[in-house]
């Protein structure tokens, strides 16, 4: 923890977060032993399925939500999220690059959040770009048994997230690339950093001379290979402990 604190104290830290930071908020990860893709077929949630049969897509989405036994849209930030917010307020942490779509960093009052995969709290019309609250869209879809439609152009709404088969937003990619190229260190939290193309960012940072500090429940491809320091354990416990040490 002392070595981790010394890295953070150098300032200009960028956080790179994944599903593991939100598990303490009740949101299961996707690829772990009990992950969502162990219970549901990701092939049902591709952009091709949405475009060819939006009714099927929405039916499967509502079924997944019902069977999963949780509503990620109603989740609250946990101590790991709030610790990153506090690090920002201390002037040590600059940007947060997240692969998550739950919006919990923003709910924790973090700023300068780059969402690589979008935000599940809203839906978007892929024709005119108008956005709507996802909870409203889900209520409509469940009530009428059909996809929710845009009030402007009457086209089906899509959750404002990157579906399988979609490219990541070019602006988000550019902002993330700039952040990791210029930072002094990257705090990798709750992600294996193995899913392309998001996985490139810790590696870009390392090539640019930044240090990598990893906090994960289990060893990853970064551990003992790319990361300068790896702390294994629950990030909702480790990050507050790290924050406490920095305040002393």
C-alpha positions as CSV (number, residue, x, y, z in Angstrom):
1,X,0.0,0.0,0.0
2,X,2.9,2.4,0.7
3,X,4.3,1.8,-2.8
4,X,0.8,2.3,-4.3
5,X,0.4,5.5,-2.4
6,X,3.8,6.8,-3.7
7,X,2.6,6.2,-7.3
8,X,-0.7,8.0,-6.7
9,X,1.0,10.9,-5.0
10,X,2.9,11.7,-8.2
11,X,-0.4,13.0,-9.6
12,X,-1.9,13.0,-13.1
13,X,-3.4,9.5,-12.5
14,X,-6.0,8.1,-15.0
15,X,-8.3,5.3,-13.8
16,X,-9.3,2.5,-16.1
17,X,-12.3,0.6,-14.7
18,X,-14.3,-2.5,-15.6
19,X,-17.1,-4.6,-14.3
20,X,-15.2,-5.6,-11.1
21,X,-15.6,-2.1,-9.6
22,X,-19.4,-2.5,-9.7
23,X,-19.9,-6.0,-8.3
24,X,-20.1,-4.6,-4.8
25,X,-23.0,-2.5,-6.0
26,X,-24.9,-5.7,-6.8
27,X,-24.1,-5.8,-10.6
28,X,-22.5,-9.1,-11.6
29,X,-19.7,-9.1,-14.1
30,X,-20.1,-10.5,-17.6
31,X,-17.3,-13.0,-18.0
32,X,-16.7,-14.3,-14.5
33,X,-17.7,-17.7,-13.2
34,X,-21.2,-16.4,-12.5
35,X,-21.2,-13.7,-15.2
36,X,-24.2,-12.8,-17.3
37,X,-22.8,-14.4,-20.4
38,X,-22.7,-17.7,-18.6
39,X,-26.5,-17.5,-18.3
40,X,-27.5,-15.6,-21.5
41,X,-26.3,-15.9,-25.1
42,X,-24.5,-12.8,-26.2
43,X,-25.5,-13.5,-29.8
44,X,-29.0,-12.3,-28.8
45,X,-27.7,-8.9,-28.1
46,X,-25.8,-7.9,-31.3
47,X,-26.4,-4.8,-33.4
48,X,-27.4,-7.2,-36.3
49,X,-30.2,-8.6,-34.2
50,X,-31.4,-5.2,-33.2
51,X,-31.4,-3.9,-36.7
52,X,-33.1,-6.9,-38.3
53,X,-35.6,-7.7,-35.5
54,X,-35.8,-5.0,-32.8
55,X,-38.9,-6.7,-31.3
56,X,-36.9,-9.9,-30.7
57,X,-34.0,-7.8,-29.3
58,X,-36.2,-6.0,-26.8
59,X,-38.0,-9.2,-25.8
60,X,-34.7,-10.9,-25.0
61,X,-33.5,-7.8,-23.1
62,X,-36.6,-7.7,-20.9
63,X,-36.3,-11.5,-20.3
64,X,-32.6,-11.1,-19.4
65,X,-33.4,-8.4,-16.9
66,X,-36.3,-10.4,-15.3
67,X,-34.2,-13.6,-15.0
68,X,-31.1,-11.8,-13.8
69,X,-32.9,-10.8,-10.6
70,X,-31.4,-7.3,-10.4
71,X,-31.9,-3.9,-12.0
72,X,-28.5,-2.3,-12.7
73,X,-30.2,1.0,-13.5
74,X,-31.2,1.3,-9.9
75,X,-27.8,0.4,-8.4
76,X,-25.9,2.8,-6.2
77,X,-22.2,3.6,-6.1
78,X,-20.0,1.6,-3.7
79,X,-16.9,2.7,-1.7
80,X,-14.7,2.1,-4.7
81,X,-16.6,4.6,-6.9
82,X,-16.6,7.2,-4.1
83,X,-12.9,6.7,-3.5
84,X,-12.2,7.6,-7.1
85,X,-14.3,10.7,-6.7
86,X,-12.4,11.7,-3.6
87,X,-9.1,11.2,-5.5
88,X,-10.4,13.5,-8.2
89,X,-11.3,16.1,-5.6
90,X,-7.8,15.8,-4.1
91,X,-6.4,16.7,-7.5
92,X,-4.6,13.4,-8.0
93,X,-6.9,11.6,-10.4
94,X,-7.7,13.3,-13.7
95,X,-9.8,11.2,-16.0
96,X,-11.8,8.0,-15.5
97,X,-11.9,5.7,-18.5
98,X,-14.6,3.1,-18.0
99,X,-15.8,0.0,-19.9
100,X,-18.9,0.0,-17.7
101,X,-22.3,1.3,-18.9
102,X,-23.9,1.6,-15.4
103,X,-23.2,5.3,-14.9
104,X,-22.1,4.7,-11.3
105,X,-19.1,6.9,-11.6
106,X,-21.3,9.9,-12.4
107,X,-23.8,8.9,-9.7
108,X,-20.8,9.1,-7.3
109,X,-20.2,12.6,-8.6
110,X,-17.0,11.9,-10.5
111,X,-16.2,14.1,-13.5
112,X,-14.2,13.7,-16.7
113,X,-15.6,10.2,-17.2
114,X,-15.0,8.6,-20.6
115,X,-17.5,5.9,-21.3
116,X,-16.1,3.6,-23.9
117,X,-19.2,1.4,-24.2
118,X,-21.9,4.0,-23.7
119,X,-24.5,4.5,-20.9
120,X,-27.3,2.1,-20.2
121,X,-29.4,4.7,-18.4
122,X,-30.5,6.1,-21.7
123,X,-31.8,5.0,-25.0
124,X,-31.2,6.6,-28.4
125,X,-32.9,6.8,-31.7
126,X,-30.4,5.6,-34.2
127,X,-32.1,7.7,-36.9
128,X,-32.4,11.2,-35.4
129,X,-30.3,10.8,-32.3
130,X,-32.9,11.8,-29.7
131,X,-32.4,10.3,-26.3
132,X,-34.8,8.9,-23.8
133,X,-34.6,7.4,-20.2
134,X,-34.1,3.7,-20.4
135,X,-36.5,3.0,-17.5
136,X,-39.3,4.7,-19.4
137,X,-38.4,2.8,-22.6
138,X,-38.4,-0.5,-20.7
139,X,-41.8,0.2,-19.2
140,X,-43.2,1.0,-22.7
141,X,-41.7,-2.2,-24.2
142,X,-43.1,-4.3,-21.4
143,X,-46.5,-2.7,-21.6
144,X,-47.1,-2.9,-25.3
145,X,-45.0,-6.0,-26.2
146,X,-43.2,-4.1,-28.9
147,X,-40.0,-1.9,-29.1
148,X,-40.3,1.6,-27.7
149,X,-40.4,4.1,-30.5
150,X,-39.0,7.6,-31.0
151,X,-41.6,10.3,-30.7
152,X,-39.9,12.3,-33.5
153,X,-39.4,9.7,-36.3
154,X,-41.3,6.7,-35.0
155,X,-38.2,4.4,-35.2
156,X,-37.2,1.8,-32.6
157,X,-35.1,3.0,-29.7
158,X,-31.7,1.3,-29.0
159,X,-30.1,1.3,-25.6
160,X,-27.3,3.9,-25.8
161,X,-24.6,1.3,-25.4
162,X,-22.2,-0.5,-27.7
163,X,-23.8,-3.7,-28.8
164,X,-21.8,-6.7,-30.0
165,X,-20.7,-5.9,-33.6
166,X,-20.7,-2.2,-33.1
167,X,-17.7,0.0,-33.2
168,X,-16.7,2.1,-30.2
169,X,-17.4,5.8,-30.3
170,X,-14.5,7.5,-32.1
171,X,-14.6,10.6,-29.8
172,X,-14.5,8.4,-26.6
173,X,-11.6,6.4,-28.1
174,X,-9.7,9.7,-28.9
175,X,-10.3,11.1,-25.4
176,X,-9.1,7.9,-23.8
177,X,-6.0,7.7,-26.0
178,X,-5.1,11.3,-25.1
179,X,-5.5,10.6,-21.4
180,X,-3.3,7.5,-21.2
181,X,-0.7,9.0,-23.5
182,X,-0.2,12.0,-21.2
183,X,-0.7,10.6,-17.7
184,X,2.0,9.6,-15.2
185,X,0.2,6.5,-14.0
186,X,-2.9,4.4,-14.8
187,X,-5.0,2.9,-12.0
188,X,-6.5,-0.3,-13.4
189,X,-9.5,-1.3,-11.3
190,X,-11.8,-4.3,-11.7
191,X,-10.9,-5.4,-15.2
192,X,-8.8,-8.1,-16.9
193,X,-7.9,-5.5,-19.6
194,X,-8.1,-8.3,-22.1
195,X,-11.1,-7.4,-24.3
196,X,-10.1,-5.5,-27.4
197,X,-10.2,-2.6,-28.3
198,X,-10.5,-1.2,-24.7
199,X,-7.6,-3.4,-23.6
200,X,-5.2,-1.2,-25.6
201,X,-5.3,1.7,-23.2
202,X,-3.2,0.4,-20.3
203,X,-0.7,-0.8,-22.9
204,X,-0.6,2.6,-24.6
205,X,0.1,4.2,-21.2
206,X,2.9,1.7,-20.5
207,X,4.5,2.4,-23.8
208,X,4.2,6.1,-23.2
209,X,6.2,5.8,-19.9
210,X,3.3,5.7,-17.4
211,X,3.3,3.3,-14.4
212,X,0.5,0.8,-14.1
213,X,-1.1,0.1,-10.7
214,X,-3.6,-2.8,-10.8
215,X,-6.3,-3.6,-8.3
216,X,-8.2,-6.8,-9.2
217,X,-9.8,-9.7,-7.4
218,X,-7.8,-12.2,-9.4
219,X,-4.5,-12.2,-11.4
220,X,-4.9,-10.9,-15.0
221,X,-2.8,-10.6,-18.1
222,X,-1.3,-7.5,-16.6
223,X,-0.2,-9.1,-13.3
224,X,3.6,-9.8,-13.1
225,X,4.0,-8.9,-16.7
226,X,2.9,-5.4,-17.6
227,X,1.7,-3.9,-14.3
228,X,4.3,-2.2,-12.1
229,X,2.3,-3.1,-9.0
230,X,-0.7,-5.5,-8.5
231,X,-2.8,-5.6,-5.4
232,X,-5.2,-8.5,-5.4
233,X,-8.5,-8.2,-3.5
234,X,-11.8,-6.5,-3.3
235,X,-11.4,-3.0,-4.8
236,X,-14.3,-1.7,-2.7
237,X,-12.1,-2.3,0.3
238,X,-8.6,-1.6,-1.2
239,X,-9.4,1.8,-2.8
240,X,-10.8,3.3,0.5
241,X,-7.8,2.0,2.3
242,X,-5.5,3.5,-0.3
243,X,-7.4,6.8,0.0
244,X,-7.1,6.8,3.8
245,X,-3.3,6.4,3.5
246,X,-3.0,9.3,1.1
247,X,-4.9,11.5,3.5
248,X,-2.5,10.9,6.4
